[in-house]
Amino acid sequence: MNKNLKNIRFSVKPIAPEKNERPLELARTIGVHPLTYQELPFDPEYSIYAGRLTPEKLTNATAEEMYWKIRKELIFRHTGEHPYEISGPDALKLLQKIFPRDISKVKKGRCSYQFACYHDGGMITDGLLLRIDDDRYWFAQADGDMFSWYKAQSEGLNVKITDPDVWVSQIQGPLSMQLLKNLIDSKLHEQWKYFDWTEVNIADEKVIISRTGFSNELGWEIYFRPENNIEKLGDLILEEGSKLGMIITATPVFRCRRIEAGLLSAGQDFTKNTTPFSVGLGKFVDLKKNFIGRDALKKASKEIRTWGIRIEDGVAIKGHTIKLKGKNIGEITSSTWSPFQVCGVGIARLINSGMGPGTVVDVECTDGNIHKGELCKLPMYDPKGEIVRGINKTIPSKPEPWSGISSKNK
């Protein structure tokens, strides 16, 4: 690839049409979140995610400011997640075929993290499965084409695959439950657990919310349906949230936090060329049940080759930028700076499985220099997940010990 192309990225900008502008025959419609107008004052840049636009950049806050908002206060993020509905008498049968976890264990009112694999064990995408009714499910997917996969695998089954035109926004941060209490018209059930979903009334509107999110912080997601007055709901959430310090955010709000938490990004940290085992998701594979890719995964290596990485005084360049004794040993699939740990953080995928946490490597960084990096376990701290589950939990006074690369390893 031409070097000039390697050094730039492409994004979508919202542009108002000229007066009397003629339609373009080759134009294609991209799904736009109904609350996108809330982002427009902040000169947004968008990328395409699951066939929808998702904000990559806003001018109202820096990446570091967004990070501390989600750690200490509250954020509002309109996502590109795309829920598809799978319904009918054979809905469970199809989903058992698609996903490597036992779907029958997902009860109405509960969510489940799921991902799908090809026949060779390579990964398609992941997302959140909600059991809406006995024979009705939503799968809010990350980037990737699951609709075609459902259709291709549903031959002979009494099942419908539809787009319910549902849009997802995330409210995340330590003050998220306080905001929810201020919004709902009735008392929230005290036992509303992590990965539960429920229907509540907000401003006389019935909406589905789930106690989930892509931040590993306390939070919830709201699913706007066609029958909802989405503008009324969205404006109310933003108005009430602003009283608690809430801001609208873009992708950078999640980048660092989800890397620290070990939440993998579809198409980056795992791809069609990785198996669930190689990226550390083997615990979500039930080889006792039949699903697409099972035979290949039974034969596949069970060794993990994906780890976190901390970089001393630098931010790693994504790509094949990890070396040990001058030899390339893998690639950085995600990378950014952690204001909390005061170092660069990333996800590293190794070529071989012989190395792991504690291994010190050389990493090419964005400042043009080589910096020392150390592989680490994921999550990078809070291994018990206490922050996301505990409403009254506060940010640790300091992260898990990290004082830079030890001198003996330099």
Secondary structure, DSSP 8 states (H G I E B T S, - for coil): --HHHHT----B------TT----TT----B--TTGGGTGGG--EEEEETTEEEEEE-TTS-HHHHHHHHHHS-EEEE---EEEEEESTTHHHHHHHH-SS-GGG--TTBEEEEEEE-TTS-EEEEEEEEEEETTEEEEEE-SS-HHHHHHHH-TTS--EEE----EEEEEESTTHHHHHHHHBSS---TT--TTBEEEEEETTEEEEEES--SSSSSEEEEEE-TTS-HHHHHHHHHHHHHTTT-EE--THHHHHHHHHHT---BTTTB-TT--TTTTT-GGG--TTS--TTHHHHHHS-----EEEEEETTS-B-SEEEEEETTEEEEEEEEEEEETTTTEEEEEEEESSSS--TT-EEEEEBTTSSEEEEEEE-SSSS-TT-HHHH-TT----SS-SS--SS-GGG-
